């Protein structure tokens, strides 16, 4: 589990936001991605939150 919230350089699908959250919390990356995709069925700012996190989360050091 990482100490900070960051986006991995490897194993990402689009921007690495879900992978970064999963790594930080110690969760399975695929399950976090699935929950995000399913949450997009519900009304809300999911895509906006993803884009904001994409911009704000730094890339993980190599």
PDB file of N, CA, C, O and CB in Angstrom:
ATOM      1  N   UNK A   1       0.848  -1.173   0.000  1.00  0.00           N
ATOM      2  CA  UNK A   1       0.000   0.000   0.000  1.00  0.00           C
ATOM      3  C   UNK A   1       0.888   1.229   0.000  1.00  0.00           C
ATOM      4  O   UNK A   1       1.802   1.335   0.817  1.00  0.00           O
ATOM      5  CB  UNK A   1      -0.962   0.002   1.214  1.00  0.00           C
ATOM      6  N   UNK A   2       0.630   2.154  -0.906  1.00  0.00           N
ATOM      7  CA  UNK A   2       1.428   3.362  -1.014  1.00  0.00           C
ATOM      8  C   UNK A   2       1.110   4.359   0.079  1.00  0.00           C
ATOM      9  O   UNK A   2       0.051   4.304   0.704  1.00  0.00           O
ATOM     10  CB  UNK A   2       1.221   3.997  -2.354  1.00  0.00           C
ATOM     11  N   UNK A   3       2.038   5.269   0.300  1.00  0.00           N
ATOM     12  CA  UNK A   3       1.870   6.267   1.349  1.00  0.00           C
ATOM     13  C   UNK A   3       1.042   7.458   0.872  1.00  0.00           C
ATOM     14  O   UNK A   3       0.380   8.121   1.671  1.00  0.00           O
ATOM     15  CB  UNK A   3       3.227   6.743   1.836  1.00  0.00           C
ATOM     16  N   UNK A   4       1.082   7.723  -0.425  1.00  0.00           N
ATOM     17  CA  UNK A   4       0.354   8.861  -0.969  1.00  0.00           C
ATOM     18  C   UNK A   4      -0.564   8.390  -2.091  1.00  0.00           C
ATOM     19  O   UNK A   4      -0.429   7.277  -2.599  1.00  0.00           O
ATOM     20  CB  UNK A   4       1.331   9.947  -1.481  1.00  0.00           C
ATOM     21  N   UNK A   5      -1.480   9.239  -2.457  1.00  0.00           N
ATOM     22  CA  UNK A   5      -2.390   8.933  -3.561  1.00  0.00           C
ATOM     23  C   UNK A   5      -1.727   9.401  -4.848  1.00  0.00           C
ATOM     24  O   UNK A   5      -1.614  10.602  -5.095  1.00  0.00           O
ATOM     25  CB  UNK A   5      -3.797   9.615  -3.362  1.00  0.00           C
ATOM     26  N   UNK A   6      -1.289   8.449  -5.668  1.00  0.00           N
ATOM     27  CA  UNK A   6      -0.657   8.777  -6.933  1.00  0.00           C
ATOM     28  C   UNK A   6      -1.080   7.779  -7.999  1.00  0.00           C
ATOM     29  O   UNK A   6      -1.643   6.726  -7.697  1.00  0.00           O
ATOM     30  CB  UNK A   6       0.871   8.798  -6.789  1.00  0.00           C
ATOM     31  N   UNK A   7      -0.796   8.128  -9.259  1.00  0.00           N
ATOM     32  CA  UNK A   7      -1.169   7.276 -10.387  1.00  0.00           C
ATOM     33  C   UNK A   7       0.030   6.434 -10.804  1.00  0.00           C
ATOM     34  O   UNK A   7       1.123   6.973 -10.982  1.00  0.00           O
ATOM     35  CB  UNK A   7      -1.683   8.127 -11.582  1.00  0.00           C
ATOM     36  N   UNK A   8      -0.148   5.121 -10.964  1.00  0.00           N
ATOM     37  CA  UNK A   8       0.967   4.265 -11.375  1.00  0.00           C
ATOM     38  C   UNK A   8       1.330   4.489 -12.843  1.00  0.00           C
ATOM     39  O   UNK A   8       0.496   4.903 -13.648  1.00  0.00           O
ATOM     40  CB  UNK A   8       0.619   2.791 -11.142  1.00  0.00           C
ATOM     41  N   UNK A   9       2.560   4.213 -13.165  1.00  0.00           N
ATOM     42  CA  UNK A   9       3.008   4.310 -14.559  1.00  0.00           C
ATOM     43  C   UNK A   9       2.671   3.037 -15.327  1.00  0.00           C
ATOM     44  O   UNK A   9       2.518   3.077 -16.548  1.00  0.00           O
ATOM     45  CB  UNK A   9       4.523   4.580 -14.624  1.00  0.00           C
ATOM     46  N   UNK A  10       2.553   1.917 -14.635  1.00  0.00           N
ATOM     47  CA  UNK A  10       2.254   0.623 -15.271  1.00  0.00           C
ATOM     48  C   UNK A  10       0.934   0.093 -14.731  1.00  0.00           C
ATOM     49  O   UNK A  10       0.573   0.351 -13.583  1.00  0.00           O
ATOM     50  CB  UNK A  10       3.401  -0.408 -15.021  1.00  0.00           C
ATOM     51  N   UNK A  11       0.222  -0.647 -15.564  1.00  0.00           N
ATOM     52  CA  UNK A  11      -1.016  -1.275 -15.133  1.00  0.00           C
ATOM     53  C   UNK A  11      -2.224  -0.371 -15.140  1.00  0.00           C
ATOM     54  O   UNK A  11      -3.243  -0.694 -14.530  1.00  0.00           O
ATOM     55  CB  UNK A  11      -0.842  -1.812 -13.789  1.00  0.00           C
ATOM     56  N   UNK A  12      -2.129   0.758 -15.823  1.00  0.00           N
ATOM     57  CA  UNK A  12      -3.283   1.648 -15.892  1.00  0.00           C
ATOM     58  C   UNK A  12      -4.084   1.358 -17.150  1.00  0.00           C
ATOM     59  O   UNK A  12      -3.553   0.817 -18.120  1.00  0.00           O
ATOM     60  CB  UNK A  12      -2.841   3.123 -15.862  1.00  0.00           C
ATOM     61  N   UNK A  13      -5.360   1.717 -17.134  1.00  0.00           N
ATOM     62  CA  UNK A  13      -6.205   1.495 -18.303  1.00  0.00           C
ATOM     63  C   UNK A  13      -6.374   2.801 -19.074  1.00  0.00           C
ATOM     64  O   UNK A  13      -6.103   2.844 -20.274  1.00  0.00           O
ATOM     65  CB  UNK A  13      -7.584   0.928 -17.885  1.00  0.00           C
ATOM     66  N   UNK A  14      -6.812   3.855 -18.413  1.00  0.00           N
ATOM     67  CA  UNK A  14      -6.952   5.157 -19.075  1.00  0.00           C
ATOM     68  C   UNK A  14      -5.911   6.115 -18.496  1.00  0.00           C
ATOM     69  O   UNK A  14      -4.917   6.425 -19.152  1.00  0.00           O
ATOM     70  CB  UNK A  14      -8.402   5.733 -18.897  1.00  0.00           C
ATOM     71  N   UNK A  15      -6.137   6.574 -17.287  1.00  0.00           N
ATOM     72  CA  UNK A  15      -5.209   7.531 -16.675  1.00  0.00           C
ATOM     73  C   UNK A  15      -4.575   6.983 -15.408  1.00  0.00           C
ATOM     74  O   UNK A  15      -3.623   7.571 -14.896  1.00  0.00           O
ATOM     75  CB  UNK A  15      -5.927   8.830 -16.361  1.00  0.00           C
ATOM     76  N   UNK A  16      -5.072   5.886 -14.900  1.00  0.00           N
ATOM     77  CA  UNK A  16      -4.500   5.302 -13.695  1.00  0.00           C
ATOM     78  C   UNK A  16      -5.152   5.763 -12.403  1.00  0.00           C
ATOM     79  O   UNK A  16      -4.655   5.457 -11.319  1.00  0.00           O
ATOM     80  CB  UNK A  16      -3.059   5.610 -13.642  1.00  0.00           C
ATOM     81  N   UNK A  17      -6.255   6.494 -12.498  1.00  0.00           N
ATOM     82  CA  UNK A  17      -6.921   7.001 -11.304  1.00  0.00           C
ATOM     83  C   UNK A  17      -7.467   5.854 -10.454  1.00  0.00           C
ATOM     84  O   UNK A  17      -7.212   5.804  -9.251  1.00  0.00           O
ATOM     85  CB  UNK A  17      -8.052   7.960 -11.691  1.00  0.00           C
ATOM     86  N   UNK A  18      -8.203   4.947 -11.055  1.00  0.00           N
ATOM     87  CA  UNK A  18      -8.758   3.812 -10.298  1.00  0.00           C
ATOM     88  C   UNK A  18      -7.649   2.920  -9.753  1.00  0.00           C
ATOM     89  O   UNK A  18      -7.745   2.422  -8.631  1.00  0.00           O
ATOM     90  CB  UNK A  18      -9.706   2.984 -11.184  1.00  0.00           C
ATOM     91  N   UNK A  19      -6.593   2.715 -10.546  1.00  0.00           N
ATOM     92  CA  UNK A  19      -5.467   1.900 -10.086  1.00  0.00           C
ATOM     93  C   UNK A  19      -4.774   2.560  -8.903  1.00  0.00           C
ATOM     94  O   UNK A  19      -4.381   1.876  -7.958  1.00  0.00           O
ATOM     95  CB  UNK A  19      -4.463   1.672 -11.227  1.00  0.00           C
ATOM     96  N   UNK A  20      -4.620   3.875  -8.942  1.00  0.00           N
ATOM     97  CA  UNK A  20      -3.993   4.597  -7.837  1.00  0.00           C
ATOM     98  C   UNK A  20      -4.813   4.520  -6.566  1.00  0.00           C
ATOM     99  O   UNK A  20      -4.265   4.331  -5.480  1.00  0.00           O
ATOM    100  CB  UNK A  20      -3.778   6.041  -8.213  1.00  0.00           C
ATOM    101  N   UNK A  21      -6.118   4.663  -6.693  1.00  0.00           N
ATOM    102  CA  UNK A  21      -7.000   4.555  -5.529  1.00  0.00           C
ATOM    103  C   UNK A  21      -6.947   3.139  -4.969  1.00  0.00           C
ATOM    104  O   UNK A  21      -6.863   2.954  -3.755  1.00  0.00           O
ATOM    105  CB  UNK A  21      -8.453   4.935  -5.902  1.00  0.00           C
ATOM    106  N   UNK A  22      -6.998   2.147  -5.843  1.00  0.00           N
ATOM    107  CA  UNK A  22      -6.948   0.750  -5.397  1.00  0.00           C
ATOM    108  C   UNK A  22      -5.632   0.446  -4.689  1.00  0.00           C
ATOM    109  O   UNK A  22      -5.629  -0.208  -3.645  1.00  0.00           O
ATOM    110  CB  UNK A  22      -7.135  -0.200  -6.589  1.00  0.00           C
ATOM    111  N   UNK A  23      -4.520   0.910  -5.242  1.00  0.00           N
ATOM    112  CA  UNK A  23      -3.222   0.666  -4.616  1.00  0.00           C
ATOM    113  C   UNK A  23      -3.138   1.327  -3.241  1.00  0.00           C
ATOM    114  O   UNK A  23      -2.630   0.730  -2.292  1.00  0.00           O
ATOM    115  CB  UNK A  23      -2.093   1.179  -5.515  1.00  0.00           C
ATOM    116  N   UNK A  24      -3.627   2.536  -3.137  1.00  0.00           N
ATOM    117  CA  UNK A  24      -3.564   3.284  -1.873  1.00  0.00           C
ATOM    118  C   UNK A  24      -4.386   2.606  -0.772  1.00  0.00           C
ATOM    119  O   UNK A  24      -3.975   2.567   0.387  1.00  0.00           O
ATOM    120  CB  UNK A  24      -4.062   4.722  -2.083  1.00  0.00           C
ATOM    121  N   UNK A  25      -5.546   2.075  -1.150  1.00  0.00           N
ATOM    122  CA  UNK A  25      -6.443   1.466  -0.176  1.00  0.00           C
ATOM    123  C   UNK A  25      -6.198  -0.026   0.019  1.00  0.00           C
ATOM    124  O   UNK A  25      -6.755  -0.634   0.933  1.00  0.00           O
ATOM    125  CB  UNK A  25      -7.863   1.685  -0.594  1.00  0.00           C
ATOM    126  N   UNK A  26      -5.365  -0.618  -0.838  1.00  0.00           N
ATOM    127  CA  UNK A  26      -5.097  -2.048  -0.744  1.00  0.00           C
ATOM    128  C   UNK A  26      -6.203  -2.903  -1.342  1.00  0.00           C
ATOM    129  O   UNK A  26      -6.390  -4.054  -0.948  1.00  0.00           O
ATOM    130  CB  UNK A  26      -4.892  -2.431   0.688  1.00  0.00           C
ATOM    131  N   UNK A  27      -6.933  -2.337  -2.292  1.00  0.00           N
ATOM    132  CA  UNK A  27      -8.038  -3.035  -2.939  1.00  0.00           C
ATOM    133  C   UNK A  27      -7.599  -3.590  -4.282  1.00  0.00           C
ATOM    134  O   UNK A  27      -6.526  -3.258  -4.787  1.00  0.00           O
ATOM    135  CB  UNK A  27      -9.239  -2.100  -3.116  1.00  0.00           C
ATOM    136  N   UNK A  28      -8.440  -4.440  -4.852  1.00  0.00           N
ATOM    137  CA  UNK A  28      -8.214  -5.014  -6.167  1.00  0.00           C
ATOM    138  C   UNK A  28      -8.509  -3.957  -7.232  1.00  0.00           C
ATOM    139  O   UNK A  28      -9.569  -3.331  -7.206  1.00  0.00           O
ATOM    140  CB  UNK A  28      -9.091  -6.278  -6.378  1.00  0.00           C
ATOM    141  N   UNK A  29      -7.584  -3.757  -8.164  1.00  0.00           N
ATOM    142  CA  UNK A  29      -7.755  -2.736  -9.207  1.00  0.00           C
ATOM    143  C   UNK A  29      -8.983  -2.992 -10.072  1.00  0.00           C
ATOM    144  O   UNK A  29      -9.719  -2.060 -10.397  1.00  0.00           O
ATOM    145  CB  UNK A  29      -6.518  -2.677 -10.087  1.00  0.00           C
ATOM    146  N   UNK A  30      -9.205  -4.242 -10.443  1.00  0.00           N
ATOM    147  CA  UNK A  30     -10.339  -4.570 -11.311  1.00  0.00           C
ATOM    148  C   UNK A  30     -11.671  -4.266 -10.628  1.00  0.00           C
ATOM    149  O   UNK A  30     -12.607  -3.791 -11.272  1.00  0.00           O
ATOM    150  CB  UNK A  30     -10.285  -6.046 -11.719  1.00  0.00           C
ATOM    151  N   UNK A  31     -11.756  -4.534  -9.344  1.00  0.00           N
ATOM    152  CA  UNK A  31     -13.000  -4.266  -8.614  1.00  0.00           C
ATOM    153  C   UNK A  31     -13.266  -2.771  -8.507  1.00  0.00           C
ATOM    154  O   UNK A  31     -14.416  -2.343  -8.608  1.00  0.00           O
ATOM    155  CB  UNK A  31     -12.943  -4.886  -7.214  1.00  0.00           C
ATOM    156  N   UNK A  32     -12.216  -1.963  -8.302  1.00  0.00           N
ATOM    157  CA  UNK A  32     -12.392  -0.508  -8.235  1.00  0.00           C
ATOM    158  C   UNK A  32     -12.862   0.006  -9.593  1.00  0.00           C
ATOM    159  O   UNK A  32     -13.744   0.862  -9.656  1.00  0.00           O
ATOM    160  CB  UNK A  32     -11.065   0.198  -7.807  1.00  0.00           C
ATOM    161  N   UNK A  33     -12.292  -0.500 -10.668  1.00  0.00           N
ATOM    162  CA  UNK A  33     -12.717  -0.089 -12.014  1.00  0.00           C
ATOM    163  C   UNK A  33     -14.167  -0.483 -12.271  1.00  0.00           C
ATOM    164  O   UNK A  33     -14.933   0.292 -12.843  1.00  0.00           O
ATOM    165  CB  UNK A  33     -11.803  -0.716 -13.085  1.00  0.00           C
ATOM    166  N   UNK A  34     -14.541  -1.684 -11.851  1.00  0.00           N
ATOM    167  CA  UNK A  34     -15.915  -2.148 -12.040  1.00  0.00           C
ATOM    168  C   UNK A  34     -16.899  -1.282 -11.262  1.00  0.00           C
ATOM    169  O   UNK A  34     -17.952  -0.918 -11.783  1.00  0.00           O
ATOM    170  CB  UNK A  34     -16.049  -3.610 -11.609  1.00  0.00           C
ATOM    171  N   UNK A  35     -16.565  -0.956 -10.033  1.00  0.00           N
ATOM    172  CA  UNK A  35     -17.435  -0.098  -9.219  1.00  0.00           C
ATOM    173  C   UNK A  35     -17.577   1.270  -9.872  1.00  0.00           C
ATOM    174  O   UNK A  35     -18.673   1.831  -9.887  1.00  0.00           O
ATOM    175  CB  UNK A  35     -16.878   0.049  -7.782  1.00  0.00           C
ATOM    176  N   UNK A  36     -16.492   1.820 -10.413  1.00  0.00           N
ATOM    177  CA  UNK A  36     -16.577   3.115 -11.079  1.00  0.00           C
ATOM    178  C   UNK A  36     -17.497   3.046 -12.297  1.00  0.00           C
ATOM    179  O   UNK A  36     -18.356   3.908 -12.479  1.00  0.00           O
ATOM    180  CB  UNK A  36     -15.181   3.592 -11.496  1.00  0.00           C
ATOM    181  N   UNK A  37     -17.316   2.025 -13.126  1.00  0.00           N
ATOM    182  CA  UNK A  37     -18.143   1.891 -14.331  1.00  0.00           C
ATOM    183  C   UNK A  37     -19.611   1.714 -13.949  1.00  0.00           C
ATOM    184  O   UNK A  37     -20.482   2.328 -14.564  1.00  0.00           O
ATOM    185  CB  UNK A  37     -17.666   0.695 -15.192  1.00  0.00           C
ATOM    186  N   UNK A  38     -19.897   0.889 -12.948  1.00  0.00           N
ATOM    187  CA  UNK A  38     -21.280   0.704 -12.506  1.00  0.00           C
ATOM    188  C   UNK A  38     -21.857   1.982 -11.909  1.00  0.00           C
ATOM    189  O   UNK A  38     -23.049   2.253 -12.055  1.00  0.00           O
ATOM    190  CB  UNK A  38     -21.361  -0.425 -11.486  1.00  0.00           C
ATOM    191  N   UNK A  39     -21.019   2.768 -11.238  1.00  0.00           N
ATOM    192  CA  UNK A  39     -21.514   4.014 -10.644  1.00  0.00           C
ATOM    193  C   UNK A  39     -21.899   5.029 -11.717  1.00  0.00           C
ATOM    194  O   UNK A  39     -22.683   5.941 -11.456  1.00  0.00           O
ATOM    195  CB  UNK A  39     -20.456   4.616  -9.714  1.00  0.00           C
ATOM    196  N   UNK A  40     -21.356   4.876 -12.911  1.00  0.00           N
ATOM    197  CA  UNK A  40     -21.688   5.808 -13.988  1.00  0.00           C
ATOM    198  C   UNK A  40     -23.131   5.652 -14.456  1.00  0.00           C
ATOM    199  O   UNK A  40     -23.657   6.524 -15.148  1.00  0.00           O
ATOM    200  CB  UNK A  40     -20.743   5.607 -15.161  1.00  0.00           C
ATOM    201  N   UNK A  41     -23.774   4.549 -14.085  1.00  0.00           N
ATOM    202  CA  UNK A  41     -25.192   4.358 -14.399  1.00  0.00           C
ATOM    203  C   UNK A  41     -26.041   5.329 -13.583  1.00  0.00           C
ATOM    204  O   UNK A  41     -27.080   5.800 -14.046  1.00  0.00           O
ATOM    205  CB  UNK A  41     -25.625   2.895 -14.122  1.00  0.00           C
ATOM    206  N   UNK A  42     -25.589   5.620 -12.368  1.00  0.00           N
ATOM    207  CA  UNK A  42     -26.311   6.520 -11.475  1.00  0.00           C
ATOM    208  C   UNK A  42     -26.013   7.970 -11.833  1.00  0.00           C
ATOM    209  O   UNK A  42     -24.929   8.274 -12.331  1.00  0.00           O
ATOM    210  CB  UNK A  42     -25.940   6.242 -10.007  1.00  0.00           C
ATOM    211  N   UNK A  43     -26.967   8.871 -11.584  1.00  0.00           N
ATOM    212  CA  UNK A  43     -26.680  10.277 -11.856  1.00  0.00           C
ATOM    213  C   UNK A  43     -25.650  10.808 -10.852  1.00  0.00           C
ATOM    214  O   UNK A  43     -25.649  10.435  -9.679  1.00  0.00           O
ATOM    215  CB  UNK A  43     -27.980  11.120 -11.800  1.00  0.00           C
ATOM    216  N   UNK A  44     -24.798  11.669 -11.338  1.00  0.00           N
ATOM    217  CA  UNK A  44     -23.797  12.262 -10.464  1.00  0.00           C
ATOM    218  C   UNK A  44     -22.568  12.694 -11.234  1.00  0.00           C
ATOM    219  O   UNK A  44     -22.489  12.510 -12.449  1.00  0.00           O
ATOM    220  CB  UNK A  44     -23.406  11.290  -9.379  1.00  0.00           C
ATOM    221  N   UNK A  45     -21.627  13.260 -10.538  1.00  0.00           N
ATOM    222  CA  UNK A  45     -20.443  13.840 -11.193  1.00  0.00           C
ATOM    223  C   UNK A  45     -19.261  12.876 -11.298  1.00  0.00           C
ATOM    224  O   UNK A  45     -18.119  13.295 -11.110  1.00  0.00           O
ATOM    225  CB  UNK A  45     -20.006  15.069 -10.443  1.00  0.00           C
ATOM    226  N   UNK A  46     -19.500  11.610 -11.591  1.00  0.00           N
ATOM    227  CA  UNK A  46     -18.419  10.625 -11.625  1.00  0.00           C
ATOM    228  C   UNK A  46     -17.340  10.986 -12.643  1.00  0.00           C
ATOM    229  O   UNK A  46     -16.152  10.934 -12.328  1.00  0.00           O
ATOM    230  CB  UNK A  46     -18.980   9.252 -11.939  1.00  0.00           C
ATOM    231  N   UNK A  47     -17.740  11.348 -13.851  1.00  0.00           N
ATOM    232  CA  UNK A  47     -16.758  11.669 -14.880  1.00  0.00           C
ATOM    233  C   UNK A  47     -15.977  12.929 -14.517  1.00  0.00           C
ATOM    234  O   UNK A  47     -14.769  13.003 -14.744  1.00  0.00           O
ATOM    235  CB  UNK A  47     -17.446  11.846 -16.237  1.00  0.00           C
ATOM    236  N   UNK A  48     -16.660  13.905 -13.961  1.00  0.00           N
ATOM    237  CA  UNK A  48     -15.987  15.136 -13.534  1.00  0.00           C
ATOM    238  C   UNK A  48     -14.983  14.830 -12.424  1.00  0.00           C
ATOM    239  O   UNK A  48     -13.865  15.345 -12.439  1.00  0.00           O
ATOM    240  CB  UNK A  48     -17.021  16.187 -13.052  1.00  0.00           C
ATOM    241  N   UNK A  49     -15.373  14.000 -11.469  1.00  0.00           N
ATOM    242  CA  UNK A  49     -14.461  13.621 -10.385  1.00  0.00           C
ATOM    243  C   UNK A  49     -13.252  12.879 -10.935  1.00  0.00           C
ATOM    244  O   UNK A  49     -12.135  13.096 -10.464  1.00  0.00           O
ATOM    245  CB  UNK A  49     -15.188  12.752  -9.345  1.00  0.00           C
ATOM    246  N   UNK A  50     -13.448  12.006 -11.923  1.00  0.00           N
ATOM    247  CA  UNK A  50     -12.344  11.270 -12.531  1.00  0.00           C
ATOM    248  C   UNK A  50     -11.360  12.232 -13.192  1.00  0.00           C
ATOM    249  O   UNK A  50     -10.147  12.104 -13.023  1.00  0.00           O
ATOM    250  CB  UNK A  50     -12.873  10.254 -13.559  1.00  0.00           C
ATOM    251  N   UNK A  51     -11.884  13.187 -13.939  1.00  0.00           N
ATOM    252  CA  UNK A  51     -11.025  14.149 -14.634  1.00  0.00           C
ATOM    253  C   UNK A  51     -10.269  15.019 -13.634  1.00  0.00           C
ATOM    254  O   UNK A  51      -9.083  15.287 -13.826  1.00  0.00           O
ATOM    255  CB  UNK A  51     -11.860  15.033 -15.581  1.00  0.00           C
ATOM    256  N   UNK A  52     -10.933  15.459 -12.576  1.00  0.00           N
ATOM    257  CA  UNK A  52     -10.262  16.259 -11.545  1.00  0.00           C
ATOM    258  C   UNK A  52      -9.147  15.458 -10.888  1.00  0.00           C
ATOM    259  O   UNK A  52      -8.046  15.972 -10.692  1.00  0.00           O
ATOM    260  CB  UNK A  52     -11.271  16.733 -10.482  1.00  0.00           C
ATOM    261  N   UNK A  53      -9.425  14.196 -10.546  1.00  0.00           N
ATOM    262  CA  UNK A  53      -8.384  13.358  -9.944  1.00  0.00           C
ATOM    263  C   UNK A  53      -7.250  13.102 -10.929  1.00  0.00           C
ATOM    264  O   UNK A  53      -6.091  13.032 -10.522  1.00  0.00           O
ATOM    265  CB  UNK A  53      -8.977  12.027  -9.467  1.00  0.00           C
ATOM    266  N   UNK A  54      -7.558  12.961 -12.203  1.00  0.00           N
ATOM    267  CA  UNK A  54      -6.544  12.761 -13.225  1.00  0.00           C
ATOM    268  C   UNK A  54      -5.565  13.936 -13.228  1.00  0.00           C
ATOM    269  O   UNK A  54      -4.353  13.748 -13.334  1.00  0.00           O
ATOM    270  CB  UNK A  54      -7.198  12.594 -14.611  1.00  0.00           C
ATOM    271  N   UNK A  55      -6.103  15.134 -13.112  1.00  0.00           N
ATOM    272  CA  UNK A  55      -5.278  16.342 -13.128  1.00  0.00           C
ATOM    273  C   UNK A  55      -4.507  16.502 -11.808  1.00  0.00           C
ATOM    274  O   UNK A  55      -3.334  16.874 -11.817  1.00  0.00           O
ATOM    275  CB  UNK A  55      -6.157  17.583 -13.383  1.00  0.00           C
ATOM    276  N   UNK A  56      -5.161  16.223 -10.686  1.00  0.00           N
ATOM    277  CA  UNK A  56      -4.556  16.487  -9.379  1.00  0.00           C
ATOM    278  C   UNK A  56      -3.606  15.406  -8.877  1.00  0.00           C
ATOM    279  O   UNK A  56      -2.657  15.710  -8.153  1.00  0.00           O
ATOM    280  CB  UNK A  56      -5.625  16.674  -8.381  1.00  0.00           C
ATOM    281  N   UNK A  57      -3.845  14.150  -9.248  1.00  0.00           N
ATOM    282  CA  UNK A  57      -3.003  13.058  -8.766  1.00  0.00           C
ATOM    283  C   UNK A  57      -1.682  13.014  -9.529  1.00  0.00           C
ATOM    284  O   UNK A  57      -1.686  12.898 -10.755  1.00  0.00           O
ATOM    285  CB  UNK A  57      -3.736  11.716  -8.897  1.00  0.00           C
ATOM    286  N   UNK A  58      -0.560  13.102  -8.831  1.00  0.00           N
ATOM    287  CA  UNK A  58       0.730  13.046  -9.538  1.00  0.00           C
ATOM    288  C   UNK A  58       1.023  11.627 -10.007  1.00  0.00           C
ATOM    289  O   UNK A  58       0.494  10.656  -9.465  1.00  0.00           O
ATOM    290  CB  UNK A  58       1.874  13.549  -8.629  1.00  0.00           C
ATOM    291  N   UNK A  59       1.880  11.524 -11.029  1.00  0.00           N
ATOM    292  CA  UNK A  59       2.337  10.219 -11.479  1.00  0.00           C
ATOM    293  C   UNK A  59       3.321   9.671 -10.465  1.00  0.00           C
ATOM    294  O   UNK A  59       4.109  10.414  -9.880  1.00  0.00           O
ATOM    295  CB  UNK A  59       2.979  10.302 -12.885  1.00  0.00           C
ATOM    296  N   UNK A  60       3.268   8.372 -10.266  1.00  0.00           N
ATOM    297  CA  UNK A  60       4.180   7.686  -9.334  1.00  0.00           C
ATOM    298  C   UNK A  60       5.601   7.770  -9.871  1.00  0.00           C
ATOM    299  O   UNK A  60       5.838   7.664 -11.075  1.00  0.00           O
ATOM    300  CB  UNK A  60       3.760   6.195  -9.127  1.00  0.00           C
ATOM    301  N   UNK A  61       6.528   7.959  -8.963  1.00  0.00           N
ATOM    302  CA  UNK A  61       7.949   7.975  -9.338  1.00  0.00           C
ATOM    303  C   UNK A  61       8.344   6.606  -9.847  1.00  0.00           C
ATOM    304  O   UNK A  61       7.815   5.595  -9.386  1.00  0.00           O
ATOM    305  CB  UNK A  61       8.846   8.390  -8.139  1.00  0.00           C
ATOM    306  N   UNK A  62       9.251   6.562 -10.774  1.00  0.00           N
ATOM    307  CA  UNK A  62       9.679   5.304 -11.395  1.00  0.00           C
ATOM    308  C   UNK A  62      10.372   4.373 -10.449  1.00  0.00           C
ATOM    309  O   UNK A  62      10.782   3.282 -10.845  1.00  0.00           O
ATOM    310  CB  UNK A  62      10.577   5.580 -12.536  1.00  0.00           C
TER     311      UNK A  62
END
